[in-house]
Amino acid sequence: MAAHARGLVLGVLLATAVQAQPLHRFALVAGNDEGGEDTRPLRFAKDDARKMHDLLVRLGGVEPGDARLLLDETAEDFLQALARLETRARAARAQGERTSLIVYYSGHAKDGSLRMGDSALNLEALKHRLAAASVDIRIAILDSCRSGALTRRKGARRAPAFVIDTNTAQESRGLVILTSSSADEDSQESDLLGGSYFSHHLVSGLMGNADRSADGQVTLFEAYSHAYARTVADTADSSAGAQHPTFSYDLAGQGDLVLTSPRGSNEGLLVPRTAPAGDYYFVNPRGLVVAELHKAVDTERRVALAPGTYTVKRRLTDRLRVGEAEVRRGHTTVLDESQLRDTPFSDDPVKGVPSRERGARAYWTLGLSGGHHSFFDSSTRENLFPYVPLLGLELGLHDYLREGWSWNFDLALGMQNARLGLPNLEGTRYRYSLLSVGTSLVAEWRLGRVSPFIGPRLAYLNMHRDFADANFPDQHYGMLTPGLVTGVHWRPLERVEFTGNFRLHYFFYNVDYQRSLGYWEFLVLVKYRL
């Protein structure tokens, strides 16, 4: 995927060795799909951030009150959240506790800075900030294009493993930086995984797949080595080429840091020793591979899945073994491989992008609108259809037919008291009401938080005149009217959007004689993403 900057994942995650004093862990996790000018929106940066946040709270020893999740926030918001966590960490150290800070960022990076919407955060400045933080251990994880530029300047290695001295009894202190790609590589996303390759394999490894020693704990070395190997393997045949994660570390003392403890969780799925060897995949109800597990012969493996129902898949040379497993809260589910069924490759529940692309990232919005409706012709406004204020609703389906396309359904009502301006009837009072029902298909261009759009619209317009004088019969007229809609979306919050909407329509009126009329509507909408 060209020029996708997958977020700077600044993670300061500490873990302690067997002899070390327990850590008080803090975490700042951020994800930004938008990177401002000259960048294309990412699809899964915020999803990756959510996964990492949930994982650190569930398995990484971070208390919910000590974890901060930022989605589509600015660089200033990021630094303010970091400052608050640093203050809490200093207070913990003052009480004699050892501390760790986890900072993870998934999103755009460009020209040596994290791109958080229209704001930027210099990578070197952030690195110095973390290095100087009054925290015992800091681990920065960067998932973004060319993020390896930060590590290559001092001790970075483009390699799957590194040597850590684990023989000293001294407790670990220092800074570790992991990046998703080297200095000249793009970080890539996957529709099949619903996230970036690097973050997916890092999270999957931390849930248990990277536990090479089978001791129920995943260390920094195990997690990085696993994420490196799987990321390189999965991207080797991509159009962008193989992606190589990098690392840089400056640790003193015991270095084999435990990041997560899958065995310590009361929830998850156990693949017993008696189960066949092979690669197992766990798919959530959305059709996304949330975790993987490699099982060797005569071994027992555990993956700390969150509560829910999963499709389990084991791939053989000529067929699949597929079944379901339910992970209940507070319980460990033992996989019964005998309950899996044989199925051909054509029935693979996860075949890749073609089987899931349509609707996989679709979402609905519901909006309230207010605005104006008016015909261009002045005589028409004075004698037939006066100007009307409008109130309405709009329901939108986004990214279903195609990414960046929206299919909208709208309803609007308007009412106005008016007087006729016709000769001999001038001053005759009536109540004018209008009902507009329409549908539109628009294409939008997402430029950060602002998205201009344009597209065709078809509406049914029904007008009604109710005269105050009982001697005049009520009148109504209705017709389908084709038109065009254009405007701008502005999204200040993740789920809230403001829209300025201008509609231009053609109207054919043939009651007394044939006339072609035009009318316009302008509405302001407040939308909520469902």
N, C-alpha and C positions, 0 to 999 in steps of 0.2 A: 504494500500500500504506500503510494508515494507520499512523501512529506507528512506523514502522520506523526505528530509529536505526542508521544504518550507520556504522560505527566512525569514531572520530576517527583520521584517518590523519595521524599526525605524521611527516612525513618530512623528514629533513634529508638531501637528496641533492644532492651537489655535482657540478658538472661544470665543466670548464675550457674556456676559449676556446683558439683556435689558438696564441696566443702565451704562454698561461699555463703556469706550472709544474704538472706532473702532480699530481693529488690522491690522497691516501690516504683512501679512502672507507670509512665505517662505516655500518651499517644496523641499525635496530631495527624489526622488523615484528611487529605483534600483531593478533590477531583474536579476538573474543568473540561467540559466538552468544547468550549469556545476559546479561541486564541487570538481574537482581534483581527486586524487587517492582515491580508496576505496569508491567511490560514483557512483550511477547510474544517468544518465542525467534525469532531470525533464522535463516535457512536457509543463507546463503552467506557469512557474515562470515569464518569460518575459511578457506573456500575462496579468498576474495579475498586473504587474507593470504598463503596458500601461493603463490598465483600471483605476487604482488608480490615475495615473498622470492626465488622461483626466477628471476624476471626480473632483479632487481638483481644476483644472483650471475652470471647467464648473460650479461647484456648491459650491466649498469650499472657494471662495473668494481669490484665489491665482492668481495673474497676471501671464500671460505666461512668462514674463521675470524674474519672481521670482521663477519659478519652474525648476528643473533640473531632467531629466530622464536619467538614466544610465542602459544600457543593456549589460550583459556579460562583465562588466568592472572589473578591479582588485581592491583590497583593497586600494591600493595607490590612484587610480582614485577616489574612494569613499571618502577618507579622504580629498583629494584636493578639490573636489566639496563641501564637507561640510564646509571646511575652507572658501571658497569663499562666501558661503551663510551666514556664521557667520559674515564675514566682512561687508556684505551688511546690516545685521540685526543691527550690532553695529552702523553703520552710521545712520540708521533709528531712533534708540533710541537716538542718539545724537541730533536729530532734534525734540525730544519730543514725538515720536510715540511709542505706545505699539506694541510689536512684538511677533510673534509666528513662530516656526520652525517645519515643518512636515518632518519627515524622515521615509520612508517606504522601507523595504527590503524584497523581496521574493526570496528565493533560499535555498541553503544548509546550514546547521549548524552542526557542529560536534566537540566534545571534547572542548566545551566551546568557540567556535569561529565560526564566519560566514565564510563559504567557498566560496570564489569568484574565480571560476576557480582554478588555482593552488596557489592562495594566500589566506591568512586567516586574519581575523580581530577579535581580542579578544572581547568577549561580555562585560565583565566587564570594560575593558578599554573604550569601546564605551559608556557604561552607564555613567561612570565618566566624559567623555568628554561632553556628553549632559547635565549632571547635572551642570557642570561648565560653560556652554555656556552663553554668555551675551544676553540672550533672555528671555522675560517674561514668556512665556509658551512653554513647549516642550512636545510633545506626541510621544512616540516610539511605533510602531506597528510591532511585530515580527511574521512572518508566516514561521515557520520552525520546524523540528522535535526537540522535547525536549527543545523548546524555553522557557518553563516555568522555566528552571533552572536559568534564569536571574531574574525572579520576586520572586521566592520562598525565596530568601535569605533575602529579606527585605519587609515584608508587603504584599506579594502576596496572592491572594485568588483564590481558584478553585471554583468559584461560579458565578451565573448569574447576580448578582446585587451587588451594593455597595452603601453606604450612603455618600452623599455629602451635606455639609451644604450650602444651597442656600438662607439662610436668611440674610447673611451679605451683606453689600453694597460694601465691599472692592473688588477691581478687582482681578481676579485670577492670581496667579503666581506659577510656580512649574513645576514638571516633572511627566508625566503619561506614563506608559508602558503597552501595551496590547500585549499578545502573543496568538498564534494560538493553542497551546497545552501545557499541563503541562510538568513537568521536565522528566517524564518517558514515554511519549507518542509520537507516530509518527504523523506528520501532513500529511493529506491525500489529494490527487488530485482526480478530477472527470472528466471523459471523457464527461459525459452528460452536465456538467456545463462549460467545457472548462477552468477549473481553480481549485484552491484549494477550499475546502468547506468553510473554514473560510473567505478567501478574497472575495469569491463570495457573501456570506451572509452579510459581512460587507459593500461591495459596494452596494448591493441591498437595504440594510437598509438605507444607506446614500442617496439613490435616492428617498426615501420616505416611504419604507415599515416599517421602524423603528419609524416613527413619531406617537408615541402612543397618544400624546396630541393633534394631529391634528391641530397644530398651524403653520404648514408649515415649521418648522425647526426641524432638527435632532440633538439632543444633544449627548454628549459623553456617558451618561448613557443609553440613548435609543439605540444608535448604538451598544454598547458592549452587552447589554442585549439581543438584537435581534440576533446578531452574535453568542453569546454563545448558546442560546436555539436551533437555527436552526442547528448549527454545531454538537451539541450533538445528536440531533434527526436524522440527516442524516447519521451519522457515527456509530450509535448504533449497527447496524446489520452487519457492515463491518468485514472483516477478521482480521483487525488490532485492532478492538474494538473501543469503543466510544472515541472521542477526546474532551477534555475539555479546552477551552480557559481560560487564566488567566489574571489578571490585578495587577498592583501596581501603587499607586499614592501618590504623596507628593505635595499637593496643599494648598496654603494659600489664603483665601478670597473666593470670589464667585466661586463656583466650577462647576455649571451646564453649561458646555461649549457647545456652539453651533458649530457643525462641518460643517454642510451644510444647505443650505436654498433652498429646492426644490421648494417651492412656489415662491421664488424670480426669478426663471428661467422663461424665456418666452417660453421655449420649454418643451414638455412633453405630457403625456397622462392622462386624467382625467376620472376616473370611477365615474359616477354620483351617487347621492343618490338613484336614482330609479333603478339602476342596482342590480341584485340579489347578495346576500351575497355569499362569498366563496373565494377560493384561485385562483388568476389569475396568469398565467405565460406568459412571453413575450419572444419570441424566434426570434433570428436574422436570416438572410438568410443563415448563415452557419450551422443552426440547433442547436445553443447553447442557453441555457436559460440565458438571460442577466439580468433579474430582475424578482422578484416575488412581489405579493401584496395580502395581506389579507384584505378583505372587510367585515365589519359587516353589519347587517341589518340597513337600514336608515342612512347610513353614506356616506360621499363623500371622496374618496381617490385619491391621485395624485402620479404618479411616473414620475420622471424627466428623461425620456428617451432621448437619443441623436437623432437628425434627422435621419430618415430612415423608412423602412417598416418592420413591425413586425408581426409575427403570434401570435395571442392572444388565449390562451387556458384556459378554465375553466373546471375542472374535477368534474363530478357528480358521483353518486354511480354506475350507469349502462351505462354511455356514456360520451362523451366529447362534449363541445361546443367550436367550433373552428372558427376563422375568421381572417381577416387581419386589421391592423390599420397603417396608415401612419402618422408619426410625421414630420411636416415640420419645417424648420428653422424659429425661431421667433414666432411660433404659438403653442397653446395648442390644442391638438386633444381630443374631447370628445368621449369616447367609446360608440358606439351604439350597445348595447348588442343584439338588435333584428336582427342585421346583422350577428351574429354568427350562425353557422349551427350545427345541431346534427350530430355526427359521432361516429362510434363504436371505442372501444379501439384499435382495430387492425389498425386503420388509424391514430393513434396518431402521430403527426409530430415529437414528441420527445419521443421515446420509450426507449432510453438508449443506451448503448454501442453497442449491436449487430446490430442495424440499422444504425450506423454511423461510426463504427470503421474503416472500410476500406475506405481509402481516406480522412478521417476526418482531419488528420494532414499532408496529403501529400503535397509536394511542388516540384517545378521544379528548375533545375539549367541549366545555359547555360555557356559553357566554350570554351576558345580558347586554342589550344594546339600547341606545337612545340617539335620536337624530332628527333629520328633516327629509321631507319628500316634496318635490315641486316640479311642475311642468315648465319647460322653457318659454313657451308662448304665453305672453301676458294676457291676451283675450281668453285663452283657455283657463288660466288661473282665476280670472274674474268672473267667468260665466259658467264654467263646467266643473273643473276640478281644482279647488283652491289648494294653496300651500297647507301641509299637514305636519305637525310634529309626530314622531314615531317612537314607540317602545316595542322591544322585541326580544326574541331568543334566537340563539344560533348553536347548532350542534355540529362539530367538525370531526372528521376522521382523517388522521394525518399519517403519512408515510406508509399507507396500505397498498395503493396501486403502484406507487413508486416513491422513492425517498425524495422529499422536498415537495411532494404534491399533497394537496388537501381537498377533500370532498366535503362540502359544507351544505347544511340544510338550515334554512332560516325562516322565521315567522315574525311579522311585524304588524302592529295595529296602530291606527291613527284616527283622531277625531278633531273636528273643528266646527265652530258655529260661524256661519257665513250669510251673506246677502247676495241676491241676484243683481247683476248689473245690466240686464237686458231692458230694452225699451218697453214701457208699459208695465214691466214687472220689477222695476228697480226698487230695491229695498226689501223685497220679499225674503223673509228669513227662512233658513233651513239648517239642519244639522248634517254635516258631511262626514262620513266615516269611510275608512279605507282598510282593506285587508290585503297583505302581500305575503305570498308563500313562494319561496324560491329555493333553488339549488345551484351550486356553482362548483366548478373544478378549477383550482388555482395552482399555479407553480410559484414557489417562493425561493428567494435567495437568502440564505442565512449568513448574515455578516455580523457575527458576534451576537449581541443582544437585540439587534435591529434586523428585521427581515422584510424587505419590500416584496410585494406579490402582485400577480395579475392573472386573469383568467376569464372564461365565458360564464355567463349566468343566464338561467331561464327562470322566469317568475310568472306566477298567476296573480293578476291584479284585479281585485273586486272593489268597486266604488258604490256607495249607497248615499242617496239624498233623502232625508226625512223632513218634509216641509211642515212648518208650524201651522200654516193655514190648511185646514182639513179639506178645502176644495181642491187642493193640489195632490195628485197621487204620488206616492213614494216612487223613487226611481233607482234603478241599479244597473250597473254595466260591468262586465267581466271579460278579461282576455289574457291569453298567454303573450308574454312580452320577452323577446330576446334582448340580451344586453352584455355589458362588460363590467367587471369589477376589478378595482385596483386599490392599493393602499399599503400600509406599513404596519408590521407587528413590532411591539417593543416589550421585551420580557425582563422586568426588573428582578423577579424572583423565579425560582425553578418551576413552579407550577402556576404562576400568575402572569397573565399577558394582557397588554392593552393594545387595541387595534384601531387605527383610523381607516375607515372603509368608504370609498367613493364608488357609486354605481351609476352607470349611464345606460339608458334603455330606449328602445324603439317601441312606439305604441300606435296601433292602427284603430281609428275611430270612424265608424260608418253609420251612425244613427240618422243624422240629417243629411250629411253628404260625406264623401270619403276624404279623410284627412290623415296625414301621417304626422304624428306628434312625437316629441322626445321628452323624457323626464329624467331627473337626477335625484339621487338619494345620497346623503352623507350621514354616516353613523359612527359613533364611538362605542367600542365594545370593551367589556372587561371579561376575560376568559379565564377559566380554571381548568388545568389539566387533570383529567380523571385518572 
